[in-house]
């Protein structure tokens, strides 16, 4: 049994941007801009949606862009591209490549990533073909240092953290597993890990995820057409939000009170029949919930 209170949904799920993204991902709420950043990895696009005005902005790239973090002392973003960690200036469009952690693995690309409470960026790589266990989890610091923290994943997603920062959750997506690592929140060192959640085949596989202000873990289900909310200790499911898209990819809390859950999706890999059955595949969705999420930490560099 779970001791964590289950959240509830307020109102209806709605599509706010029918972008038809090949691979929507990288959801990040900006408190400074009161806007939701997200990406289309395979469409090579960075998007920004402003709920108050319903305005939409997009930036095109020459390669995949997969994850986004705001920088603490600048209006620019830290982003992950196909193989590089980079700095992107929203005002000028200037892109500066900072670090390439896997020069010897041309078949890999970056996927999901987030900052921890200390302002370090954690990003995962994956096999572009989603088969070979060549992906790894990296920790990138404000001083430009980059360290490989764990290896052996075909597809990586996450991470997210417990409220005290002592547990890091990270997805071995192909295996349908969410791992929980012991984590030192000050140093960022990882300890022992365990399989915290193993999804049933009918639920798809775990994709992007986030933590709310009550410490609950919210997970997007690729192939499962839903987002679920879980107790952070027992992994018991507390809430399920169905979506009209089978490939649900990421989620992030936003809005002025952080009570709106934004959800990205994908249409890559769907055949013509499936696309007709899922006209909103690749859209950005949102739904209001009765309790807030957490403001995402800024990159310290």
Secondary structure, DSSP 8 states (H G I E B T S, - for coil): ---S----EEEEEEEEE----SBEEEEEEETTTTEEEEEETTTTEEEEEETTTTEEEEEE-SS-EEEEEEBTTSS-EEEEESS-EEEE-TTT--EEEEE-S-TT-TTEEEEEEEE-TTS-EEEEEEETTS-SS-EEEEEE-TTS-EEEEEEEESSEEEEEE-TTS-EEEEEEGGGTEEEEEEE-TTT--EEEEEEEEE--GGG-EEEEEEEBTTS-EEEEEETTTEEEEE-TTT--EEEEEE-S-SBEEEEEEESTTS-EEEEEEB-TT--HHHHHH-TTTT-EEEEEESS-B-----B--
